[in-house]
Amino acid sequence: MTSPVGTLLSDRYRLDAQIGHGGMSTVYRAFDTVLERPVAIKLMHREIASDSDQLERFRREARAVAQLNHPHVVTVIDAGETDEDPSWPTPYIVLEYVEGETLKERIRRHGRLPIVEAIAYAVEIARALGAAHERGIVHRDVKPQNVLVDAEGTAKVTDFGIARTLEEEGLTADGRVLGTTDYVSPEQALGHAVTGQSDVYSLGIVLFEMLTGDVPFKGENQISVAMKHVRDDLPDVRVLRPQVSAALAAVLDRATDKDVSRRYHDAVTMAADLEDVLAIETARSGHTTGEATAVLRTLPEETRRRLPLRTRVPRLVVALLLLLAVVAVAAAVYLARDNAERGVRAPSTTPSAPDLQQISLRTKAASDFDPFGGDGEHPEEASAAIDDDTRSTWSTETYEAADLQKEGVGLYVDAAPGVAARELQLRTPTPGWSGGIYAAEQGPPQDGLDGWTKVATIADAKRNQQIQLDTAGTRFRYYLVWIDSLPEGETKVEISDLALFE
């Protein structure tokens, strides 16, 4: 087939070079001879132009994106159909030409991106998706290949080729999986209803790739990868890149939650949380990349107040740092006094031996365990046991007598993919209870203690103790703190902090 390069479309747009190719269309750098400016032309493949459904999807992209006027969405300038063959016209879309590279190309060149840069891009993409969702448009194919980064480091979302309005039915009906499976949401992989939350999930995967340099799941084919998005937990980003803060990991966890009821309800909320994290990360690092600087300028005033001013007013920064130091000392004294009054020590991650390293746990790694009761032991409080804040606690249910009246209850943590832990640090405001530490390689087992291996005994729990674990080098995924008797005079057990070391 003869290349269309050099062709003049509609006596106006000259195709100069091919710059992209997809399943539905080919993208060319072109020149608008009327306004004398470079543009991008997306020309539909002739062989599928006769497919009425595909043709309508292509036209719908132009209509959908033309509704959007946003700095982080590639602008639709014009649309038309070639007139070289009146019996078989080929539709095209004229787009803003972005000089730069795709986000995927940038990741391939650099590997892991600087953390503040990755957050900045995620903020811009989330803002673009939020604007689309407010107009009822779901992208459905959010991936770094569809994000262009211009010469100034600004991210722009493009290729709404499989987007559709939330009100529209029929053309991409539920039951068909569209999109790239490396970034596909669980509900989209299953052919269920797709909403803006599906785009949020895909953006979370893009953020994961920017932070780690790779996608979370690999497989023999696209279907196997899609099913991993449905069934498997994402690898812990803080294990793959320890510099990632707990705050950023929490945003990533929420964005990629497989349960849509716990996922971000919309991209706007995710963008707001990312903005807060960006301010924190920038203040912590003391500098910004060029990509982050543009985003920082657009943050709300209350967020910008937290940003470092070193590059603009160095003397003010010195004063600010001194003030922050005073505040930090005052806060530490207050917390120490508060903890002392409550009988709880300040958090410490110092193991009993210098060769031990703390195991990084996901923010949602803790779960209650009530195999003999069935009604749960405050599951909503489980994460409080691993949040490094001894003022927050997980507790058992309240019992009328010291006797639990059942074999026991507990709290376990998921140390995926598995570790041979050698020590567990435990802090409890209710000392004196007894039980043990159990471990399991898979599961977690739910039939009582069947399937669990006992690795330590707790005869009389102390407020703060280091428990040696007998794992014999076995890599267990789950570690369970089991409670089989309450302290004398108490009606419940509380755990304020739990940490594993290997």
C-alpha positions as CSV (number, residue, x, y, z in Angstrom):
1,M,0.0,0.0,0.0
2,T,1.3,3.4,-0.9
3,S,2.3,5.6,2.0
4,P,0.0,8.7,2.4
5,V,3.0,10.8,3.5
6,G,3.0,13.9,1.4
7,T,-0.8,13.8,0.9
8,L,-2.8,17.0,1.3
9,L,-6.0,16.2,3.2
10,S,-9.0,18.4,2.5
11,D,-6.7,20.8,0.6
12,R,-5.3,21.9,4.0
13,Y,-3.4,19.3,6.0
14,R,-0.1,18.0,4.6
15,L,1.0,14.6,6.0
16,D,4.8,14.9,6.7
17,A,5.7,11.8,8.7
18,Q,4.2,8.8,10.5
19,I,4.7,9.1,14.3
20,G,2.4,6.4,15.7
21,H,0.4,3.3,14.8
22,G,-2.6,1.6,16.6
23,G,-5.2,-0.9,16.0
24,M,-7.7,1.6,14.5
25,S,-5.6,4.3,13.1
26,T,-2.2,5.7,12.2
27,V,-0.9,9.0,13.5
28,Y,1.0,11.5,11.4
29,R,2.9,14.7,12.0
30,A,1.3,17.1,9.6
31,F,1.3,20.8,8.7
32,D,-1.8,23.0,8.6
33,T,-1.2,25.1,5.5
34,V,-4.0,27.5,6.4
35,L,-2.9,28.5,9.9
36,E,0.8,27.5,9.2
37,R,1.4,25.4,12.2
38,P,2.2,21.7,13.0
39,V,-0.6,19.4,13.9
40,A,-1.1,15.7,14.5
41,I,-3.5,13.8,12.2
42,K,-5.1,10.5,13.3
43,L,-6.1,8.7,10.1
44,M,-8.4,5.7,10.4
45,H,-7.2,2.5,8.6
46,R,-9.0,2.1,5.3
47,E,-9.6,-1.6,5.8
48,I,-11.7,-1.0,8.9
49,A,-13.4,2.2,7.8
50,S,-16.2,0.2,6.3
51,D,-17.1,-1.3,9.7
52,S,-19.9,0.8,10.9
53,D,-19.3,0.2,14.6
54,Q,-15.6,1.0,14.3
55,L,-16.3,4.0,12.2
56,E,-18.8,5.3,14.8
57,R,-16.2,4.7,17.6
58,F,-13.7,6.7,15.7
59,R,-16.1,9.6,15.2
60,R,-17.2,9.4,18.8
61,E,-13.6,10.0,19.9
62,A,-13.6,13.3,18.0
63,R,-16.9,14.4,19.5
64,A,-16.0,13.3,23.0
65,V,-12.6,14.9,23.2
66,A,-13.7,18.0,21.4
67,Q,-15.9,18.6,24.5
68,L,-12.8,18.8,26.7
69,N,-10.8,22.0,27.1
70,H,-8.1,21.1,29.6
71,P,-4.4,21.8,29.8
72,H,-3.7,18.1,30.3
73,V,-5.8,16.7,27.5
74,V,-4.5,16.8,23.9
75,T,-6.9,19.2,22.1
76,V,-9.0,18.2,19.1
77,I,-8.7,20.9,16.5
78,D,-10.7,19.5,13.6
79,A,-12.2,16.4,12.0
80,G,-13.1,15.3,8.5
81,E,-13.0,12.6,5.9
82,T,-10.6,12.2,3.0
83,D,-12.0,12.9,-0.5
84,E,-9.6,10.9,-2.6
85,D,-12.2,8.1,-2.9
86,P,-15.8,9.5,-2.6
87,S,-17.2,6.0,-2.4
88,W,-15.0,5.0,0.5
89,P,-14.0,8.1,2.5
90,T,-11.5,7.7,5.3
91,P,-12.2,9.7,8.5
92,Y,-9.4,11.6,10.3
93,I,-9.0,13.7,13.4
94,V,-6.8,16.8,13.7
95,L,-5.1,17.1,17.1
96,E,-2.8,19.4,18.8
97,Y,0.8,18.4,18.0
98,V,2.8,17.7,21.2
99,E,6.6,17.9,20.7
100,G,8.1,15.4,23.1
101,E,7.7,11.7,24.0
102,T,5.2,9.3,25.5
103,L,5.4,8.6,29.2
104,K,6.1,5.0,28.3
105,E,9.2,6.1,26.3
106,R,10.3,8.2,29.2
107,I,10.0,5.2,31.6
108,R,11.9,3.0,29.2
109,R,14.7,5.6,28.9
110,H,15.0,6.4,32.6
111,G,13.6,3.3,34.4
112,R,12.2,4.4,37.7
113,L,11.3,8.1,37.6
114,P,12.2,10.5,40.5
115,I,9.4,10.2,43.1
116,V,8.3,13.8,42.9
117,E,8.3,13.6,39.1
118,A,6.1,10.5,39.1
119,I,3.6,12.1,41.5
120,A,3.5,15.3,39.4
121,Y,2.6,13.3,36.3
122,A,0.0,11.4,38.2
123,V,-1.5,14.6,39.4
124,E,-1.8,16.0,35.9
125,I,-3.3,12.7,34.5
126,A,-5.8,12.6,37.4
127,R,-6.8,16.2,36.7
128,A,-7.3,15.3,33.0
129,L,-9.4,12.2,33.8
130,G,-11.4,14.2,36.4
131,A,-12.3,16.7,33.8
132,A,-13.4,13.9,31.4
133,H,-15.4,12.1,34.0
134,E,-17.3,15.3,34.9
135,R,-18.5,15.3,31.3
136,G,-19.4,11.6,31.6
137,I,-16.5,10.5,29.5
138,V,-14.5,7.4,30.5
139,H,-11.1,6.9,28.8
140,R,-11.1,3.1,29.3
141,D,-7.5,2.8,28.1
142,V,-5.3,4.8,30.5
143,K,-1.7,3.7,30.0
144,P,1.7,5.6,29.7
145,Q,1.6,5.0,25.9
146,N,-1.4,7.4,25.9
147,V,0.2,10.1,27.9
148,L,2.4,12.6,26.0
149,V,5.1,14.6,27.9
150,D,6.0,17.9,26.1
151,A,9.3,19.7,26.1
152,E,8.3,21.6,29.3
153,G,7.6,18.4,31.2
154,T,3.8,18.7,31.1
155,A,1.7,15.5,30.8
156,K,-1.2,15.4,28.3
157,V,-3.6,12.5,28.0
158,T,-4.5,11.4,24.5
159,D,-6.1,8.6,22.5
160,F,-9.7,8.5,23.8
161,G,-10.2,5.9,21.0
162,I,-12.3,3.6,23.1
163,A,-13.8,6.2,25.3
164,R,-17.5,6.4,25.6
165,T,-20.0,8.5,27.5
166,L,-21.5,6.9,30.6
167,E,-25.0,7.4,29.1
168,E,-24.2,5.7,25.8
169,E,-24.9,2.0,25.4
170,G,-24.4,-0.6,22.6
171,L,-21.2,0.2,20.8
172,T,-18.8,-1.1,23.4
173,A,-21.3,-3.1,25.4
174,D,-20.6,-4.7,28.8
175,G,-19.1,-8.1,28.3
176,R,-16.3,-7.0,26.0
177,V,-12.9,-6.3,27.4
178,L,-11.3,-3.3,25.8
179,G,-8.0,-1.7,26.8
180,T,-4.5,-2.8,27.5
181,T,-4.4,-5.7,30.0
182,D,-1.2,-4.4,31.7
183,Y,-3.3,-1.6,33.2
184,V,-6.8,-3.0,33.0
185,S,-9.1,-2.8,36.0
186,P,-10.5,-6.0,37.5
187,E,-14.1,-5.1,36.6
188,Q,-13.1,-4.3,33.0
189,A,-11.2,-7.5,32.7
190,L,-14.3,-9.4,33.8
191,G,-16.4,-7.5,31.3
192,H,-18.4,-5.8,34.0
193,A,-19.7,-2.2,34.0
194,V,-16.9,0.3,33.5
195,T,-16.9,3.7,35.2
196,G,-14.5,6.5,36.0
197,Q,-13.2,4.3,38.9
198,S,-11.8,1.9,36.2
199,D,-9.7,4.8,34.9
200,V,-8.6,5.5,38.5
201,Y,-7.4,1.9,38.9
202,S,-5.4,2.1,35.6
203,L,-3.8,5.4,36.7
204,G,-2.8,3.6,39.9
205,I,-1.0,1.0,37.8
206,V,0.7,3.8,35.7
207,L,1.9,5.4,39.0
208,F,3.2,2.0,40.1
209,E,5.2,1.7,36.9
210,M,6.6,5.2,37.2
211,L,7.8,4.4,40.7
212,T,9.2,0.9,40.0
213,G,10.1,1.0,36.3
214,D,7.9,-1.9,35.4
215,V,4.3,-3.1,35.4
216,P,3.1,-5.2,38.4
217,F,2.0,-8.3,36.6
218,K,3.5,-10.5,33.8
219,G,2.0,-13.5,32.1
220,E,2.1,-15.8,29.1
221,N,-0.7,-13.8,27.4
222,Q,-3.0,-10.9,27.9
223,I,-5.7,-13.0,29.4
224,S,-3.4,-14.4,32.1
225,V,-2.2,-10.8,32.9
226,A,-5.9,-9.6,33.1
227,M,-6.7,-12.4,35.5
228,K,-3.8,-11.4,37.8
229,H,-5.4,-7.9,38.0
230,V,-8.6,-9.7,39.1
231,R,-7.0,-12.1,41.6
232,D,-3.5,-11.1,42.7
233,D,-2.4,-8.4,45.1
234,L,0.0,-5.8,43.7
235,P,3.6,-6.3,44.7
236,D,4.5,-4.0,47.7
237,V,5.8,-0.8,46.1
238,R,7.8,0.0,49.3
239,V,9.6,-3.3,49.0
240,L,10.5,-2.6,45.4
241,R,11.4,1.0,46.2
242,P,11.9,1.7,49.9
243,Q,12.1,5.5,49.4
244,V,8.4,5.6,48.7
245,S,6.6,7.1,51.7
246,A,3.7,5.5,53.6
247,A,1.5,8.3,52.4
248,L,2.2,7.7,48.8
249,A,1.9,4.0,49.2
250,A,-1.5,4.5,50.8
251,V,-2.7,6.6,47.8
252,L,-1.5,3.8,45.5
253,D,-3.2,1.1,47.6
254,R,-6.5,3.0,47.5
255,A,-6.4,3.7,43.8
256,T,-5.7,0.1,42.9
257,D,-8.1,-1.5,45.4
258,K,-10.0,-4.4,43.6
259,D,-13.1,-3.5,45.7
260,V,-14.6,-0.4,44.0
261,S,-16.3,0.5,47.3
262,R,-12.9,1.1,48.8
263,R,-11.2,2.5,45.7
264,Y,-11.2,6.3,45.1
265,H,-14.7,7.3,44.1
266,D,-13.3,9.7,41.5
267,A,-10.1,11.0,40.0
268,V,-10.6,14.5,41.5
269,T,-10.3,13.0,45.0
270,M,-7.2,11.0,44.0
271,A,-5.6,14.2,42.5
272,A,-6.2,16.1,45.8
273,D,-4.5,13.3,47.8
274,L,-1.6,13.2,45.4
275,E,-1.2,17.0,45.7
276,D,-0.9,16.6,49.4
277,V,1.7,13.9,49.0
278,L,3.6,15.9,46.5
279,A,3.8,18.8,49.0
280,I,5.1,16.4,51.6
281,E,7.6,14.7,49.3
282,T,8.9,18.1,48.1
283,A,9.3,19.4,51.6
284,R,11.1,16.3,52.6
285,S,13.5,16.2,49.6
286,G,14.1,20.0,49.7
287,H,14.0,20.3,45.9
288,T,11.8,19.7,42.9
289,T,12.2,18.4,39.4
290,G,11.2,20.6,36.5
291,E,8.1,18.4,36.0
292,A,7.0,18.9,39.6
293,T,7.5,22.7,39.7
294,A,4.7,23.4,37.3
295,V,2.3,21.3,39.3
296,L,3.4,22.9,42.6
297,R,2.5,26.3,41.2
298,T,-1.1,25.2,40.7
299,L,-1.7,23.7,44.1
300,P,-4.3,25.3,46.4
301,E,-2.9,28.0,48.7
302,E,-3.3,26.0,51.8
303,T,-1.2,23.2,50.3
304,R,1.4,25.5,48.9
305,R,2.0,26.9,52.3
306,R,3.7,23.6,53.2
307,L,6.2,23.7,50.3
308,P,9.9,24.6,50.6
309,L,10.7,28.1,49.6
310,R,14.5,27.6,49.2
311,T,14.7,28.5,45.6
312,R,12.8,31.7,46.0
313,V,13.5,33.0,49.5
314,P,16.5,31.2,51.1
315,R,16.4,33.2,54.4
316,L,12.8,32.4,54.9
317,V,13.6,28.8,54.5
318,V,16.2,28.8,57.3
319,A,13.7,30.5,59.6
320,L,11.0,28.0,58.5
321,L,13.2,25.1,59.2
322,L,14.1,26.4,62.6
323,L,10.5,26.9,63.4
324,L,9.6,23.4,62.2
325,A,12.4,22.0,64.4
326,V,11.0,23.8,67.4
327,V,7.5,22.5,66.6
328,A,8.9,18.9,66.1
329,V,10.6,19.0,69.5
330,A,7.5,20.3,71.2
331,A,5.4,17.7,69.5
332,A,7.8,14.9,70.5
333,V,7.7,16.1,74.1
334,Y,3.9,16.2,74.0
335,L,3.6,12.7,72.5
336,A,6.1,11.3,74.9
337,R,4.3,12.7,77.8
338,D,0.9,11.6,76.4
339,N,2.2,8.1,75.8
340,A,3.8,8.0,79.3
341,E,0.5,8.9,80.9
342,R,-1.2,6.1,78.9
343,G,1.6,3.6,79.8
344,V,2.6,3.2,76.1
345,R,6.2,3.7,74.9
346,A,7.1,5.7,71.9
347,P,7.4,3.6,68.7
348,S,10.8,2.0,68.2
349,T,11.9,-0.2,65.3
350,T,15.2,-1.2,66.9
351,P,15.5,-5.0,66.8
352,S,17.2,-7.1,69.4
353,A,20.2,-7.9,67.1
354,P,21.9,-5.4,64.7
355,D,21.7,-7.9,61.7
356,L,17.9,-7.9,61.8
357,Q,16.0,-5.8,59.2
358,Q,12.4,-4.7,59.6
359,I,10.0,-6.2,57.1
360,S,7.9,-3.6,55.1
361,L,4.2,-4.3,55.3
362,R,1.5,-2.9,53.1
363,T,-0.8,-0.4,54.7
364,K,-3.7,-2.9,54.6
365,A,-1.7,-5.9,55.6
366,A,-3.3,-6.5,59.0
367,S,-6.6,-8.4,59.4
368,D,-8.6,-9.7,62.4
369,F,-9.0,-13.4,62.9
370,D,-12.1,-14.9,64.6
371,P,-12.5,-18.5,63.4
372,F,-14.6,-19.6,66.3
373,G,-16.9,-16.6,66.5
374,G,-17.5,-15.6,62.9
375,D,-18.7,-12.1,63.7
376,G,-15.2,-10.5,63.6
377,E,-12.9,-8.7,66.0
378,H,-13.0,-5.1,65.0
379,P,-11.8,-5.6,61.5
380,E,-12.0,-1.8,60.8
381,E,-9.3,-1.2,63.5
382,A,-6.8,-3.8,62.2
383,S,-4.5,-1.4,60.3
384,A,-4.0,0.6,63.6
385,A,-1.7,-2.2,64.7
386,I,0.8,-1.5,61.9
387,D,0.6,2.2,61.4
388,D,3.6,3.1,63.6
389,D,1.4,5.1,66.0
390,T,1.1,3.6,69.4
391,R,-1.9,5.9,70.2
392,S,-4.0,4.0,67.8
393,T,-4.9,0.4,68.7
394,W,-6.7,-2.7,67.5
395,S,-8.7,-4.5,70.1
396,T,-10.6,-7.7,70.5
397,E,-14.3,-7.5,71.2
398,T,-15.3,-6.9,74.8
399,Y,-16.1,-10.0,76.8
400,E,-18.0,-10.2,80.0
401,A,-15.5,-12.4,81.8
402,A,-11.8,-13.0,81.6
403,D,-12.6,-16.3,79.9
404,L,-12.9,-15.8,76.2
405,Q,-15.5,-18.6,76.1
406,K,-13.9,-19.8,72.9
407,E,-10.5,-21.2,71.9
408,G,-9.1,-17.8,70.9
409,V,-9.0,-14.8,68.6
410,G,-6.2,-13.0,66.9
411,L,-4.7,-10.6,64.4
412,Y,-2.6,-11.6,61.5
413,V,-0.4,-9.7,59.0
414,D,0.2,-10.5,55.3
415,A,3.9,-10.4,54.6
416,A,3.6,-11.2,50.9
417,P,5.2,-12.8,49.1
418,G,6.7,-14.4,52.1
419,V,9.6,-14.0,54.6
420,A,11.5,-16.1,57.1
421,A,10.8,-13.7,60.0
422,R,13.1,-14.1,63.0
423,E,11.6,-11.6,65.4
424,L,8.2,-10.0,66.1
425,Q,8.0,-6.8,68.2
426,L,4.7,-6.4,70.0
427,R,3.3,-3.5,72.0
428,T,0.1,-3.8,74.0
429,P,-1.6,-1.4,76.5
430,T,-3.3,-4.5,78.1
431,P,-0.4,-6.7,79.2
432,G,-0.9,-10.1,80.9
433,W,-2.6,-12.1,78.2
434,S,-1.4,-15.3,76.8
435,G,-1.3,-17.0,73.4
436,G,1.3,-17.5,70.7
437,I,2.6,-16.6,67.3
438,Y,1.6,-18.8,64.4
439,A,2.6,-18.7,60.7
440,A,1.3,-20.0,57.4
441,E,2.8,-20.3,54.0
442,Q,-0.5,-19.8,52.2
443,G,-4.1,-19.1,52.9
444,P,-4.6,-17.6,55.3
445,P,-6.1,-20.7,56.9
446,Q,-9.6,-20.0,58.3
447,D,-10.4,-23.4,60.0
448,G,-9.2,-22.5,63.5
449,L,-5.5,-23.1,63.9
450,D,-5.4,-26.0,61.4
451,G,-2.9,-25.1,58.7
452,W,-1.0,-22.7,61.0
453,T,2.5,-23.5,62.4
454,K,3.3,-22.4,65.9
455,V,6.6,-20.4,65.9
456,A,6.5,-18.8,69.4
457,T,4.6,-18.9,72.7
458,I,3.4,-15.9,74.7
459,A,2.9,-16.8,78.3
460,D,2.5,-13.4,79.9
461,A,2.4,-10.5,77.4
462,K,4.5,-7.5,78.3
463,R,3.7,-3.9,77.3
464,N,6.7,-3.9,74.9
465,Q,8.5,-7.2,74.0
466,Q,10.6,-8.7,71.4
467,I,9.5,-12.3,70.6
468,Q,12.0,-14.6,68.9
469,L,10.4,-16.7,66.1
470,D,11.3,-20.3,65.3
471,T,10.6,-20.3,61.6
472,A,13.6,-22.6,60.8
473,G,14.3,-20.5,57.6
474,T,10.8,-21.2,56.2
475,R,9.4,-18.3,54.3
476,F,5.9,-17.8,55.6
477,R,3.4,-15.3,54.1
478,Y,1.1,-14.9,57.1
479,Y,2.0,-14.3,60.8
480,L,-0.8,-14.5,63.4
481,V,-0.8,-13.1,66.9
482,W,-3.1,-15.6,68.7
483,I,-4.8,-14.7,72.0
484,D,-6.3,-17.5,74.1
485,S,-6.8,-15.9,77.5
486,L,-7.4,-12.3,78.6
487,P,-5.5,-10.5,81.3
488,E,-6.8,-10.8,84.8
489,G,-9.5,-8.2,85.4
490,E,-9.6,-7.2,81.7
491,T,-12.5,-7.7,79.2
492,K,-10.4,-7.3,76.1
493,V,-6.9,-7.2,74.6
494,E,-5.4,-4.3,72.7
495,I,-2.4,-4.2,70.3
496,S,-1.0,-0.8,69.5
497,D,2.0,-1.9,67.4
498,L,3.3,-5.0,65.6
499,A,6.5,-5.2,63.6
500,L,8.3,-8.1,61.9
501,F,12.1,-8.5,61.4
502,E,14.1,-10.9,59.4
